[in-house]
């Protein structure tokens, strides 16, 4: 089970870097944080798991979404001539 979570964490980390849409990247990071908290719980650190779920998936995601709403949502790619 731990190996599966670690592989999913690597995939989600790469996906969050590759997305051009910032909202999709933030959603990937929120899922990443929830999987981290699940991993901490399996490693017998429930206090760290609760803190990660609250701060990583909760507060940080809300702050990122509010910031995205005040800026452009998609990354602009400049065309080369």
C-alpha positions in Angstrom: 0.0 0.0 0.0 2.8 2.4 0.8 4.5 1.8 -2.5 1.2 2.6 -4.4 0.8 5.9 -2.5 4.4 6.8 -3.2 4.0 6.1 -6.9 0.8 8.2 -7.0 2.7 11.0 -5.2 5.3 11.1 -7.9 2.7 11.0 -10.7 0.7 13.8 -9.1 3.8 15.9 -8.5 4.8 15.7 -12.1 1.3 16.4 -13.3 1.0 19.5 -11.2 4.2 20.8 -12.8 3.0 20.0 -16.3 -0.5 21.5 -16.2 -0.8 24.9 -18.0 -4.1 25.5 -16.2 -3.3 26.7 -12.7 -6.6 25.5 -11.2 -5.9 21.9 -12.3 -2.4 22.2 -10.8 -3.8 23.3 -7.5 -6.3 20.4 -7.5 -3.4 18.0 -8.1 -1.5 19.6 -5.2 -4.5 19.2 -3.0 -4.8 15.5 -3.8 -1.0 15.2 -3.3 -1.4 16.7 0.1 -4.3 14.3 1.0 -2.2 11.3 -0.1 0.7 12.6 2.0 -1.6 12.7 5.0 -2.8 9.2 4.3 0.8 8.0 4.0 1.6 9.7 7.4 -1.4 7.9 8.9 -0.1 4.5 7.6 3.3 5.3 9.0 1.7 5.7 12.5 2.0 9.5 12.7 -1.7 10.6 13.0 -0.9 14.0 14.5 1.3 14.8 11.4 -1.4 13.4 9.2 -4.1 15.7 10.7 -1.8 18.7 10.4 -1.0 17.9 6.7 -4.6 17.4 5.8 -5.7 20.7 7.5 -2.9 22.9 6.3 -1.8 21.3 3.0 -5.2 20.3 1.6 -7.3 22.8 3.4 -5.8 26.2 4.0 -3.2 26.2 1.2 -5.7 25.1 -1.4 -8.1 27.8 -0.4 -5.3 30.5 -0.6 -4.2 29.2 -4.0 -7.7 29.2 -5.4 -8.4 32.7 -4.1 -5.1 33.9 -5.7 -5.9 32.3 -9.0 -9.3 34.1 -9.1 -7.5 37.4 -8.8 -5.0 36.6 -11.6 -5.0 34.9 -15.0 -6.0 31.3 -14.8 -3.9 29.9 -17.7 -0.3 30.3 -18.4 0.3 32.3 -21.5 2.7 30.8 -24.0 4.6 33.2 -26.2 4.8 32.3 -29.9 8.3 32.2 -31.4 8.6 33.7 -34.9 
